[in-house]
C-alpha cells in the first residue's frame, strides 16, 4: 500500500446565498479517476463546462491538459458556479492558459462570478487567464477572474483583462472578489471599475497574500485600493505590491507597497521573491522579469537555463541555498550530466523537472554495499536469486533455530525523504514465527507470518536521521514453510503531493 498524502490549508467555510445547481449521477465525463494521482483530465471547453454541470465531482482533482479558448461563449454565471455544493477539490492548471473568458449578466444582479464561484478549502494552481471580460448588473457581489470567493489556496496563477461592476456592487478584485484564505506567488493585470465598494487590484477584500502584485487600473466608490479594498488582517499580506495610481494603477490605501512604473520593472523592488538565477530567496525559480514580473512557467525552458547550467558546469560541491543549486535539477549536490539530462527532457516545457538519486537497495549488486547495512542476531541475512520480487537478487533472512533472530538494519539521514517503501515475503509458522519492521526501535510492522506473498509496504516518517530494521524471529518451538523472510526493492521516497 503505497502511501501518498496531501495537506491543504484548512479555512473556515463561508455561508452565502445559494444557487440551484445541476448534479449528475452518471459516470464522470472525463478521462482519469479524479484522485491526486490520476486527476480528471480537462482538454477543452466542453470538459471545463462539464465540471459546473456535475457538482457531484466538486471535491475531485482536475488537471488542465491544454490551453482552452472560450471565445464565442458568453456566460451569465461563473464557469464553475457556486451552488449548494462549493468546490472543495484541486484544480491544477498545469501551466496552461484559459483565454477569452466572458461573463455578462445582461444587467442582472449576480454574485460569485469568475472561473469559480467559490473555492472552499480547495487548491487552484499553475493557471493563467487572458483576455478576461466580466460585466455585471447593479448590486452584484464577490467577483474576480479566478473566483468570486476564495476560502482555499491559490498559487502560481495570473489574470489579465477587465472587470466592470454595476452600481452598488461590492467585493470586486482582479484575481478574486473576497479572499478569506491564502494567495501566493500570483499577479493580476486586470482593470477593475465599479461605483461600489471594496474594490482592489488583486482582491476586493483580503485575508492573506504573499509575493503577489496587481498592475491594473482600479477605480470605485469607497474602500478602494491598488492591491485590495480592505485587509482583514494586514500582517498576513507580505511582500505584496501594486502599481501606483499616477502610473495607471490604483489608489494607495495602505495595503501592499506602492511602486512606480519604473520600480515595477526592477527586480530589486520585489523583496523576498524567488527569481530566476538567484538563490537568496529560494531555488524554485518561481519568477522572472519580462518588463513587469511574470511567472517562470510562462516562458518555455530553453537557453537561459542552458546558460546557467554552463556557468556552473562540473561544480562538484553545490549545497542547497547556493546559486549553483538553482541548476542542480538532479538534486545530488553536483552539477553534471545528470542535470543536463533533466534539462534535455524538460526542453521547451514550463519548468525543468527535478529528480533525485535513488536511496535504497534492490540487492542487484549481490551484496549489501548499496546502504550502510548492519547485520544482527544469530545468523546474517544473505542475497539470493531463488525468490525475488523483481530483478535477479533479493535479501533472505539467515537460517535460525527456536528462540533466535536474524536482523538487518541501516541508519541514514533521509534528507527530504519522508516515505520508506519495500517489498517483503514471508513463509513461516503462522502466528508464531515472523518478520517485524522497526523505525528507530518502534515496531511499525508486527510479526508478519504464515504464507505471505510478495507485497509492497510503506510507512511515513519525519525527515532526519533514522534507523530502519527488519528482524525475522522464531518462538520456542515449531516450524513451517521455508521458515524465513525475504526483502526486495527498498526505497526512501519523497512525499508525493
C-alpha distance (Angstrom), angle and dihedral (degrees) to the residues before:
residue distance angle dihedral
X1 . . .
X2 3.75 . .
X3 3.79 109.7 .
X4 3.77 119.7 -137.0
X5 3.75 122.4 173.8
X6 3.77 135.5 -168.7
X7 3.80 125.9 -165.8
X8 3.80 122.0 -161.8
X9 3.80 131.1 -176.5
X10 3.81 106.8 -96.4
X11 3.77 111.1 -139.7
X12 3.77 129.9 174.9
X13 3.79 109.3 -100.2
X14 3.79 121.2 -118.9
X15 3.79 122.8 -129.4
X16 3.79 116.4 -141.4
X17 3.81 141.5 154.1
X18 3.81 108.5 -56.9
X19 3.76 128.9 -133.0
X20 3.78 124.5 -147.6
X21 3.84 107.6 -101.7
X22 3.76 132.5 -159.8
X23 3.78 117.3 -126.7
X24 3.72 132.3 -173.9
X25 3.77 131.5 -151.0
X26 3.78 91.2 -165.2
X27 3.78 125.1 106.7
X28 3.79 116.1 -77.1
X29 3.82 110.8 -81.1
X30 3.83 94.3 -142.4
X31 3.77 135.6 76.5
X32 3.79 113.6 -104.5
X33 3.78 132.8 46.1
X34 3.81 101.3 -97.3
X35 3.80 96.5 -113.3
X36 3.80 126.9 124.0
X37 3.80 89.2 -107.1
X38 3.82 93.9 46.0
X39 3.82 109.3 21.6
X40 3.78 123.8 -173.6
X41 3.82 108.7 -90.6
X42 3.81 119.6 -124.2
X43 3.82 110.9 -161.2
X44 3.81 106.0 157.8
X45 3.80 146.7 3.3
X46 3.80 92.4 -78.3
X47 3.79 91.3 55.4
X48 3.79 90.6 48.0
X49 3.80 94.1 48.6
X50 3.79 90.3 48.0
X51 3.81 90.3 66.8
X52 3.80 91.1 63.1
X53 3.80 91.0 45.7
X54 3.81 92.6 52.7
X55 3.79 108.5 52.2
X56 3.80 89.1 168.4
X57 3.80 86.3 80.9
X58 3.82 98.0 48.3
X59 3.80 89.8 112.1
X60 3.81 94.9 53.3
X61 3.80 133.0 98.9
X62 3.82 119.1 -103.3
X63 3.80 132.0 -173.1
X64 3.79 127.0 -163.4
X65 3.80 108.8 -132.5
X66 3.82 100.5 -174.9
X67 3.79 142.2 9.4
X68 3.82 111.1 -80.6
X69 3.80 125.3 -147.9
X70 3.81 111.8 -157.2
X71 3.79 93.5 -175.5
X72 3.80 112.6 142.2
X73 3.80 93.4 30.2
X74 3.81 122.0 101.7
X75 3.78 116.2 -168.9
X76 3.79 124.4 -158.6
X77 3.80 92.7 -164.6
X78 3.78 136.3 26.0
X79 3.79 114.4 -59.2
X80 3.80 87.3 -121.3
X81 3.81 98.8 26.6
X82 3.77 130.7 -152.4
X83 3.78 108.6 -113.3
X84 3.77 132.2 147.3
X85 3.82 85.5 -53.6
X86 3.81 117.7 60.9
X87 3.80 121.0 -152.1
X88 3.81 106.0 -100.5
X89 3.81 100.3 161.9
X90 3.79 136.5 87.5
X91 3.80 124.5 -84.6
X92 3.79 112.1 -170.4
X93 3.79 111.1 -169.3
X94 3.79 87.1 -163.3
X95 3.85 88.7 -144.9
X96 3.81 92.4 -60.8
X97 3.82 130.9 134.1
X98 3.80 131.1 -123.8
X99 3.81 107.3 -157.3
X100 3.81 136.2 -169.9
X101 3.79 96.9 18.8
X102 3.82 105.9 174.1
X103 3.80 124.4 -174.5
X104 3.81 118.4 177.8
X105 3.79 120.8 168.2
X106 3.85 92.7 -167.3
X107 3.77 90.7 -126.1
X108 3.79 96.5 -46.6
X109 3.79 120.8 135.7
X110 3.79 101.9 -114.0
X111 3.79 130.9 166.2
X112 3.82 138.4 -157.9
X113 3.78 97.8 34.9
X114 3.79 130.1 169.8
X115 3.77 135.9 74.3
X116 3.83 85.6 -47.9
X117 3.75 125.3 26.3
X118 3.80 93.9 -152.1
X119 3.79 133.7 -0.2
X120 3.79 107.6 -158.8
X121 3.81 115.1 -176.2
X122 3.80 85.8 -27.9
X123 3.81 133.7 133.3
X124 3.80 124.5 -128.5
X125 3.79 117.4 179.4
X126 3.81 147.3 156.5
X127 3.80 96.2 20.0
X128 3.80 135.7 132.2
X129 3.81 129.2 -163.8
X130 3.81 118.4 -161.2
X131 3.81 131.8 -174.1
X132 3.78 93.4 12.4
X133 3.80 118.4 178.9
X134 3.81 121.8 -176.8
X135 3.80 122.5 171.9
X136 3.81 122.3 177.3
X137 3.76 139.0 -178.0
X138 3.80 126.3 -114.5
X139 3.81 121.0 -61.1
X140 3.81 94.3 19.3
X141 3.80 118.2 147.7
X142 3.80 143.9 -164.2
X143 3.80 102.9 29.4
X144 3.81 129.5 163.6
X145 3.78 140.6 140.3
X146 3.80 95.6 -106.9
X147 3.79 101.5 24.5
X148 3.76 142.0 -8.0
X149 3.80 88.8 -140.8
X150 3.79 128.1 15.5
X151 3.79 119.4 -162.7
X152 3.79 93.0 154.5
X153 3.81 137.4 54.8
X154 3.80 125.7 -63.9
X155 3.80 118.5 -174.7
X156 3.81 139.0 168.3
X157 3.81 94.8 5.7
X158 3.79 135.0 128.9
X159 3.80 139.8 -172.7
X160 3.80 134.4 -160.0
X161 3.82 126.7 -173.1
X162 3.80 143.6 59.8
X163 3.82 136.3 -54.7
X164 3.81 121.3 -170.4
X165 3.78 117.6 -173.7
X166 3.79 123.7 -161.8
X167 3.79 123.3 -118.7
X168 3.80 116.1 -60.5
X169 3.80 91.5 11.3
X170 3.80 116.3 149.0
X171 3.80 140.8 -160.3
X172 3.79 101.9 30.4
X173 3.80 124.2 159.0
X174 3.78 138.2 165.5
X175 3.80 92.7 -116.6
X176 3.83 104.2 16.5
X177 3.77 135.1 -0.2
X178 3.80 97.9 -140.0
X179 3.78 121.1 13.7
X180 3.78 112.6 -164.5
X181 3.79 95.4 164.2
X182 3.81 139.7 23.7
X183 3.80 132.9 -33.2
X184 3.80 116.7 176.8
X185 3.79 136.7 175.5
X186 3.80 94.1 3.6
X187 3.79 137.9 123.0
X188 3.79 139.6 -163.2
X189 3.79 126.2 -153.3
X190 3.79 93.5 179.6
X191 3.80 126.4 136.4
X192 3.80 106.6 -134.3
X193 3.80 124.0 -169.7
X194 3.79 133.9 168.5
X195 3.77 137.5 139.7
X196 3.81 87.8 -131.0
X197 3.79 131.2 84.6
X198 3.79 141.0 -92.8
X199 3.79 94.9 44.0
X200 3.81 121.8 162.0
X201 3.78 143.4 166.4
X202 3.80 94.5 -121.7
X203 3.81 101.9 13.3
X204 3.78 137.9 -0.7
X205 3.79 89.8 -136.7
X206 3.79 123.4 7.2
X207 3.79 137.0 -164.0
X208 3.80 101.4 176.9
X209 3.81 137.2 2.0
X210 3.79 132.0 161.8
X211 3.80 129.1 -170.3
X212 3.81 96.0 -5.5
X213 3.78 135.9 131.6
X214 3.81 140.7 -168.3
X215 3.80 124.8 -149.6
X216 3.81 105.5 170.3
X217 3.79 127.8 110.2
X218 3.81 107.9 -97.1
X219 3.80 126.6 -163.2
X220 3.79 134.5 158.8
X221 3.76 148.3 129.0
X222 3.83 110.2 -84.0
X223 3.81 135.7 -13.5
X224 3.80 92.9 29.8
X225 3.81 126.0 157.6
X226 3.75 140.3 169.8
X227 3.81 89.6 -122.2
X228 3.82 105.4 19.2
X229 3.77 136.1 -9.3
X230 3.79 92.9 -136.7
X231 3.82 135.5 5.2
X232 3.79 117.9 -145.5
X233 3.80 91.7 -162.9
X234 3.82 113.8 6.7
X235 3.86 96.3 -162.8
X236 3.81 87.7 66.0
X237 3.80 91.0 63.1
X238 3.80 105.6 80.1
X239 3.81 134.7 166.1
X240 3.80 90.5 1.6
X241 3.81 125.6 145.0
X242 3.78 142.8 -177.3
X243 3.78 138.4 -169.1
X244 3.79 112.6 -99.2
X245 3.79 120.8 -112.2
X246 3.80 96.1 -115.3
X247 3.80 90.0 58.6
X248 3.80 94.2 49.3
X249 3.81 100.9 -82.7
X250 3.78 130.8 98.0
X251 3.80 140.9 -64.7
X252 3.79 124.6 -79.9
X253 3.80 111.6 -111.7
X254 3.78 95.8 157.0
X255 3.81 96.8 -95.8
X256 3.80 112.0 120.0
X257 3.80 126.2 -10.4
X258 3.79 119.9 -64.9
X259 3.83 116.4 -130.7
X260 3.78 132.8 -175.8
X261 3.78 121.3 -126.9
X262 3.81 89.1 -101.2
X263 3.80 91.9 50.8
X264 3.79 91.5 48.7
X265 3.79 86.9 60.8
X266 3.80 94.0 54.8
X267 3.78 119.9 85.7
X268 3.80 90.8 -151.3
X269 3.82 90.3 66.1
X270 3.81 91.9 68.9
X271 3.79 102.5 73.4
X272 3.79 116.7 -160.3
X273 3.81 96.2 11.5
X274 3.80 121.8 138.6
X275 3.81 102.4 -125.2
X276 3.77 127.9 179.4
X277 3.82 113.5 -87.2
X278 3.79 97.0 19.7
X279 3.79 128.7 93.7
X280 3.80 104.2 -173.9
X281 3.81 92.1 90.9
X282 3.80 98.4 33.8
X283 3.78 139.8 -62.1
X284 3.80 101.5 -109.3
X285 3.86 89.0 96.5
X286 3.81 93.1 -142.0
X287 3.82 98.5 164.3
X288 3.78 140.7 37.4
X289 3.77 134.6 177.9
X290 3.80 120.4 -104.0
X291 3.77 100.2 156.1
X292 3.80 91.8 -58.9
X293 3.84 117.1 19.6
X294 3.78 117.5 -77.0
X295 3.77 130.6 -174.9
X296 3.79 111.6 -91.4
X297 3.79 91.7 -126.6
X298 3.82 88.5 66.0
X299 3.83 89.8 71.7
X300 3.83 117.3 61.1
X301 3.79 118.4 -117.1
X302 3.79 108.2 -97.2
X303 3.77 145.6 115.9
X304 3.81 96.7 -15.1
X305 3.82 89.0 64.9
X306 3.79 90.1 42.5
X307 3.82 90.1 53.8
X308 3.80 91.1 51.0
X309 3.78 90.5 48.5
X310 3.80 90.2 51.5
X311 3.80 90.4 50.9
X312 3.80 91.7 61.5
X313 3.79 99.6 27.6
X314 3.82 113.2 155.4
X315 3.79 92.9 3.8
X316 3.84 101.0 162.3
X317 3.79 98.9 -164.5
X318 3.79 115.5 46.4
X319 3.82 112.3 150.7
X320 3.81 121.2 -174.0
X321 3.77 114.5 -80.6
X322 3.79 95.6 35.4
X323 3.80 120.2 112.6
X324 3.80 90.9 -114.7
X325 3.81 88.8 60.3
X326 3.82 88.9 71.4
X327 3.82 87.1 76.5
X328 3.82 96.3 36.3
X329 3.78 89.4 106.8
X330 3.80 91.6 157.0
X331 3.83 87.9 53.9
X332 3.76 97.1 -141.6
X333 3.81 99.3 120.6
X334 3.82 94.3 -104.1
X335 3.79 133.8 90.0
X336 3.78 108.9 -137.6
X337 3.79 145.3 110.8
X338 3.81 91.7 -45.7
X339 3.80 88.8 64.8
X340 3.80 91.2 44.6
X341 3.80 88.7 54.0
X342 3.82 90.0 53.0
X343 3.82 89.9 51.1
X344 3.80 92.9 48.5
X345 3.78 94.9 51.7
X346 3.83 90.0 47.0
X347 3.82 96.3 46.9
X348 3.83 112.3 142.0
X349 3.77 90.2 2.8
X350 3.79 124.6 122.1
X351 3.80 95.2 -97.7
X352 3.77 139.9 -7.4
X353 3.77 110.2 -86.6
X354 3.77 113.5 -124.9
X355 3.75 123.7 -139.5
X356 3.74 134.7 176.3
X357 3.80 136.5 -147.4
X358 3.76 114.9 -96.9
X359 3.79 116.7 -103.0
X360 3.75 105.8 -160.6
X361 3.77 146.4 70.5
X362 3.79 131.5 -105.6
X363 3.81 90.5 174.1
X364 3.79 92.3 -125.2
X365 3.82 88.2 135.1
X366 3.84 85.8 68.8
X367 3.81 89.6 -128.3
X368 3.80 140.2 61.2
X369 3.79 99.3 -95.1
X370 3.84 100.4 110.9
X371 3.82 94.1 76.2
X372 3.84 133.3 22.4
X373 3.78 91.9 -94.5
X374 3.81 121.3 -175.3
X375 3.80 120.3 -164.8
X376 3.80 123.1 -143.2
X377 3.78 143.3 171.9
X378 3.77 128.0 42.9
X379 3.83 98.1 -48.2
X380 3.81 132.1 27.9
X381 3.75 125.0 -119.6
X382 3.81 114.5 -110.8
X383 3.80 136.5 -156.7
X384 3.80 114.0 -117.5
X385 3.82 139.6 171.2
X386 3.80 101.9 -144.3
X387 3.80 101.1 83.9
X388 3.84 119.5 26.1
X389 3.77 139.5 155.6
X390 3.79 91.4 -143.1
X391 3.78 137.5 -23.5
X392 3.80 122.3 26.5
X393 3.80 106.1 -62.7
X394 3.79 140.8 40.1
X395 3.82 133.5 174.0
X396 3.83 119.9 -100.6
X397 3.81 128.2 -165.3
X398 3.78 117.3 -110.4
X399 3.79 124.6 -96.9
X400 3.83 106.8 -92.7
X401 3.78 137.9 167.0
X402 3.82 133.5 -138.8
X403 3.82 118.3 -39.5
X404 3.81 91.3 9.0
X405 3.80 134.4 117.0
X406 3.80 139.1 -150.4
X407 3.80 115.2 -160.6
X408 3.77 140.5 174.3
X409 3.81 128.3 -171.1
X410 3.79 145.0 163.6
X411 3.79 133.7 -159.9
X412 3.80 119.9 -148.1
X413 3.80 143.4 154.1
X414 3.78 101.1 -111.3
X415 3.82 94.9 -157.4
X416 3.81 107.5 -162.9
X417 3.82 93.7 -14.0
X418 3.80 114.2 116.9
X419 3.81 103.9 170.5
X420 3.79 133.2 63.2
X421 3.78 115.4 -160.0
X422 3.81 127.4 -177.0
X423 3.78 141.7 159.6
X424 3.79 118.8 -127.4
X425 3.80 139.5 177.8
X426 3.81 128.9 -168.5
X427 3.81 133.6 -166.3
X428 3.80 110.8 -179.4
X429 3.80 149.7 114.8
X430 3.79 101.6 -56.6
X431 3.79 114.8 -114.4
X432 3.79 95.2 4.9
X433 3.82 113.3 54.3
X434 3.77 119.4 40.0
X435 3.79 156.5 121.2
X436 3.82 123.8 -74.1
X437 3.81 124.2 -171.4
X438 3.81 122.1 -155.4
X439 3.80 135.3 -168.8
X440 3.81 110.0 -160.1
X441 3.79 90.6 -19.8
X442 3.79 93.6 -51.5
X443 3.81 111.8 121.3
X444 3.80 108.0 -126.7
X445 3.83 97.6 168.0
X446 3.80 114.1 35.5
X447 3.79 125.2 -151.9
X448 3.79 101.1 -36.4
X449 3.81 101.2 -163.3
X450 3.78 147.6 157.9
X451 3.80 121.4 46.2
X452 3.80 100.5 -26.0
X453 3.81 115.0 169.5
X454 3.78 126.8 -145.5
X455 3.82 109.8 -60.0
X456 3.77 135.5 164.4
X457 3.79 115.0 -120.8
X458 3.82 125.8 -173.4
X459 3.78 136.5 -175.0
X460 3.80 132.6 -173.7
X461 3.79 123.9 -133.6
X462 3.80 139.1 167.7
X463 3.84 113.6 -91.1
X464 3.80 114.2 -100.8
X465 3.79 141.6 74.0
X466 3.81 111.4 -19.4
X467 3.79 141.1 165.5
X468 3.81 117.1 -140.1
X469 3.80 116.3 -164.7
X470 3.82 135.8 -179.3
X471 3.83 119.4 -165.5
X472 3.79 128.7 -175.0
X473 3.81 109.0 -161.1
X474 3.80 137.2 179.3
X475 3.79 130.0 -151.0
X476 3.80 125.5 -132.5
X477 3.77 97.2 -76.8
X478 3.79 148.0 10.0
X479 3.80 134.3 41.6
X480 3.78 136.5 -150.2
X481 3.79 140.0 178.5
X482 3.80 118.5 -5.3
X483 3.81 89.6 -29.2
X484 3.81 95.4 -136.3
X485 3.81 147.1 82.3
X486 3.79 131.3 -123.7
X487 3.82 131.9 -152.1
X488 3.80 130.2 -162.8
X489 3.80 141.1 167.4
X490 3.81 99.7 14.9
X491 3.83 110.7 -173.6
X492 3.79 138.8 175.5
X493 3.79 108.4 -146.9
X494 3.78 140.7 -172.6
X495 3.77 117.9 -112.7
X496 3.81 110.7 -95.7
X497 3.84 114.7 -136.4
